[in-house]
Amino acid sequence: MSANDVFRAEVAAWMREHLIGRFACLQHRGGPGDEEFEPELRKQWERELAAGGWTCVGWPVEYGCRGLSIEQQVIFHEEYARAGGPGRMGHIGEGLIGPTLIRYGTPEQKARFLPDIVAGRVYWAQGYSEPNAGSDLANVQTRAERQGDGSWRVTGQKIWTSLAHESEWIFVVARSEPGSRGGKGLSFLLLPLAQPGIEIRPIRQLGGGSEFNEVFFDGAVADAQSLVGAAGEGWKVAMSLLEAERGVSTLGQQMRFAHEFDCVVAAAKAQGRDRDPAIRDRIAQAAIGLRTLRYNALRTLAGEATSLGREALIYKYYWSNWHRDLGKLAMDVLGEAADTPSDDPLIRPLQQLFFFSRADTIYGGTNEIQLNLIAERGLGMPREPRPVA
């Protein structure tokens, strides 16, 4: 066996030995559309992972992590998803703010925040989108005013904030230079959520859940040591964080997609729809698309560039449309059984898949925004005309 085969077996064995007992109910749960499932138990699972050294596996060893190669990180995420590992409560800390602090944070910030992320003790929310700044992130209006002691007073609103009600901290992009526009004059700040001046309101969704929130800031405070990067250069930090979002965890996402695909196929067989030529063709197309996603992700990870290349630029557009189509296929496979809310373990996950995947082509950048990015940044085409102020 090669070293990678040995490592793959190690990950698979650890998952078999630990995703049992009180954690067994977490298998294949807690992903998108299901993030409200057993949050406290999933936080305990994060600490179980940490005790085994399986959090932040790609971070450098100086932060108490494994420092795995890209290849080994891919193996870990694949085996985690293959075993039915639950959606990660620590994803935003481990996959987004942690790598950003490693790149841009001061030594004091790294010492203050990284150990708790690695240990699964503290959870983070992402404060980017606003009512008028979703896909157009540069349009943020939340304000940050610097005080005489170096701290910042933050006023404004963020929206679609995943699991803010389960988090202790939030990172916020705010406009710190009055009169600035677009990506200029923004700062990247870290704020504790349990403080006066912050209100969190859940957003009830089509599928019945409310893992997303509105977060209101009314003079909330970020201390002087909670500015990441230089004042006014928050756009650069924010874009670096989005690059981290396209990392190796996408392979784990695809393994979850593969599990959903298998559920659709199982439902087709159970309903007798696998004999319908039109359904069979759509299942085949879904299988081809899933394989395409994997190869494109591997192609992206094979590059050494630190900025988003063409392969990464197409990823969000491709997976979100593929996943939305899988949700439609799931409903057509179920037929009339899809129309009634159900607790049947064969039906309910597919209903959740359909409802949540409707949003895939909207959050994180709409289809239209993604196509503009591909055209302008990937293909070098002229920028779309912008309104004149």
N, C-alpha and C positions, 0 to 999 in steps of 0.2 A: 504493500500500500504506500502511496505517496504521502508526503507530509500533510497535504491538503485533505486527503482521504481520512487520515487519522484525526485531523482537526474536525472535519465534518461529523465523524462518528462521535467525537467527544461532545460536541454541541447537542447532537441528537440524543445521546445517552443522558446528558444533564437534564434536558427537557422532559424525557420520559420519567426520570426519577423525581422531578420536582413539580411538574404540572399535574399533580395528583392530589388526593385528599381534599382539603378545603379549597385548593386552587383548581380542582377538576372542572368546576362549573364555569370557569373562565375560558375554556377552550373555544376558540373561534368567536369570542364575544368582545365587545368594547371597541370595535372598529367604527369607521364613519357611519353615522346613522344609528349607532348603538352605544355611543360614548357615555351615556348615563348609566350603563349597566355596572352595578357593584363598584362604585368608585373607591370606596374605602378598602375593599378587598384587593382591588387592582393596585392601590398604593402599597399594600402589604406585599404584593407580588413584585413591585419595583424594588423593595428592600430585599426580597429574596434573590432577585437578579443581582443586586449590588453585592450581597454576601458571597455570591459565587463568582464575582468579578465579571459579570455580563452586562453591565451598564457602560455606556460611553466607550465601547470597545475599540473605536478608531482613534480616540484621543491619545496624545503622547503619554508615555509611561511616567513622565515627571508629574502628571496630575493623578497618579494612582490608578492608571488604566492600562489596558493590554497593549495599546499601540499597534493594533493589527494592520496588516497590509490591506490594500483595497480588495484583493482577491479573497482574503480571509474574512473581511467584513461582509462581502457578498455571501459567502458560505454561512456565516452566522445568521444574517437576516433571512436567508432562504430556509434554513433549518428551523429557525424560530417560527416562521410562518407555517412551514410544513407540519410542525407539531401542534398547530392551533394556538400558538402564543397569543394572549389577549392584546388588544390595542394598548399602546404604551401611554400611561398617564404622564410619563416624563419626557415624551417626545419633543415638546417645544424647548425644554431645557437642554436635553441631550443633543437634539438635532439642529437647533436654531441659535438660541442665545449663547449656549456653551461655546460652540466653534467661533462665534462672533467675538466673544470675550477673549478667547485664546489668540485671536488675530489682532484685535484692537484694544483690548482691556489693559489697564495698568496692572502692575504686579499686585497692588492692594485689592483691586477688583477681582482678580483671579483668585486670590487667597480668600476673599470674602464670599464669593458665590460658587465657585466650581466644586469645592468638596461636597456641599449639600446636594448639588445636582447628581454627582457621582454616587452618593450614598442613597439617593431616592428619598431624601427628607423634605425637599422644597420643590414646589411646582410653579411653573411659569405660564403666563398668558401673553398673547401677542396683540399689541395695540397699534395696528396699522389702519385698517379700514374705518371710514367715517361715512355718514349718510350721503355726503357729496364727494367722497374720495374712496371709491371701492377699487375698481380696475385702474382708475387714474389716481394712483397713490400720491403723486406730486401735488395734488390739490388739497392736501390736508390743511385744516383750519384750526385744529387744537393749538392753543397758544402756551408757550412756556416763557415766563418772565424771570430773569435772574434777580436774586435778592442781594442785599448788601453783604450777607454772610457767605455768598457763593451758592446757596441753595436755589432751587427753581420752584416757582408756583405754576401749576399746570391747570388750565381751564379749557374745557371742550368735551367732546363726545367721541367715543369709539363704538363700533358696532360689529356684529358677527364675531365676537371674541370667544373663541372656543374654551370651554371649561374655566372661565374666569372665576366662577363661584367655587371652584375646587382648587384654586391657585393662591399662592401667597404673594407672588410678585408679578409685575407686568412690565414689559419694555414698550416704550411709547415713542413714536416719531411725532414731534411737535414743532410748530413754527416759532422760532426764537428770535427772529429779526423782523420787526414790524415793517410791513410794506413789501416784504420779499415775496417772490412768486416761484411756482414750479419747485424744482429740486433745490433751489438756493435758499439759504436762511433757515434750514431745518436742523434740529438737534435730536440726538438719540439718548433717551433718558430711561432710568430704571426706578420704578416706584413700588413700595410695598402697598398691597391692596387693602390691608386692614388699617385704615387711617381715616380721620375725618376728611370730608371733601371728596370721597369716592363712593359712588352708589352703583351697584351691579343689579341689572334687571334682566331676567331670563326672556328669551324670545321663543314662543311656542311655535313649533314647525308643523308642516303638513303631515309628517309621519307621527306626530304626537309627542315627540321629545323636545327638550329645550337645552341642549348642550351649548348652544350659542347664547350670547348675552350682549346687551348694551352696557357700556361702562361710561358713567358720567363723572367728570372731574370738575370740581368747584374749589379751586385754590389748593388742590392736593400738592404735597411737597415731595420733591426729589432732592436728597441732600447733595452737597457739593461734590461728593465722591461718586455720584451716580450718573455722571455724564460720560458716555462712551464715545471716544474720539474727541475731536475738537468741536467747540460750539460752532454751529452753522454748517457743519460737515456731516450732518446726520444722514443725508441722502446716500453718501458713499458707504456708510456703515449698513444702512438698510438694504442696499443692493447686494452687498456682500452676504448678508444673512439669507437673501433669497437664493443666492448661488448655492449655499449650504443645503437649502431645501431640496435641491435636485440631486442629492448625494446618493450613497449606496442604499439608503432605506427604501428607495424606489423599487429595489429588487424584492424587498419584503412586501411592499404594496402589491406587486405583481403576483406573489405567491397567494396573497389573500384573494386577489382577483381569480386566480386559478381555482381556489376552493369554491368561490361563488359560481364559477363556470361549471364545476363538477356538480354543484347542487342543482343548477339548471338542467344539466343532462339527466341527473337522477329523477328530477320531476318530470321531464319529458318521457322517460321510460315508464314511470309510475302512472302517468296520465294516458299512455299510449300514443303520445304525440310524436314520438321518435320515428313513427312510420309515415309521417306527413312529409312529403318531399320538400315543401317550402320551409318547414321548421328544420329539417335536416340540413338544408343549405345554409340557413342562418347560423346554426350551431357550428358548421364547418367554417364559416366566415369569422365567427367569434374566436374559434381555436387558432386560426391563422393570425388574427389581430393580436391575440395574446402572445404568440410566439414572436411577432414583429416587435411588440413592446419590449420583450426581453432582449432581443438582439440590439435594438437601438440603445437601451440602457447600458448594455455592456460596451457598446461602441463609445458612448458618452464617457463612461468611467475609464476607458482605456486612454483618453487624452490626459495630458498633464497641465493643460491651461487652467488658470484660476478664474477666468471669466467664462460666461456662458457661450458655448459654441453653437453651431447650427443644430447639432444633434440634440442638445439640451433645449433649444428654443422650440422645437416641434413637440417635445414630450408632453407638455400639459395639454395642448390641443388634441393630440392623438389619444391619450389615455382617457380624457374626460368624455370625448365623443364615443369611444369604444365602450366605456362603462355605462354611459346612458343607454346605448343601444342594447347592451346586455340586460339592463333593467326592463326595457321594452320586451325583449325576447322572453324574459322570465314570466311576465304577465301573460303573454300569448301562449306560452307553454301551459300555464295553470288554467287558462280559460276562465269559465265562470267562477271557479274556486278563488280566483284572484280578487273578486269584487267584494268579498265580505271579510271584515277584520277577523283574523284567525290566530290562535295560539298553537296551531299545528306546527311542529318543528320542521316539517317539509315546506310549509307554505309561508309562515311568518317571516323567515329571513329573506325570502324572495320579494315579499311585499316591501320590507324595509329597503332592500336593494333598489327597487323601483322608485320609491319615494325620494330617497336620499340622492340617487344618481341624477335626478332631475336638476339638482343644483350644481352638479359637477362642472357644467360648461359656463357657470356664472361666477362662483367664488374663485378666488386666486387669479382672477383675470378672465373676463368673458372671452368667448370665441372670437369676437370682433377685435378685441385688444390683442389676443394671441396672434391673430393673422397679421395685424399691423406690426407686431414685434418681428415675426418671421420675415415679412416683406422688407422692413426698414433696417433691422439689425442683421438679419441673416443673409438677405439677398442684396442689400445695398440699394434698394429702390428709394425713390423720392419720398420724403415724409408726407403723410396725409396733411392737407391744409388744416390749420388750427384756427379757431375763431379769433378775430382781432379784438382786443379789449377796447 
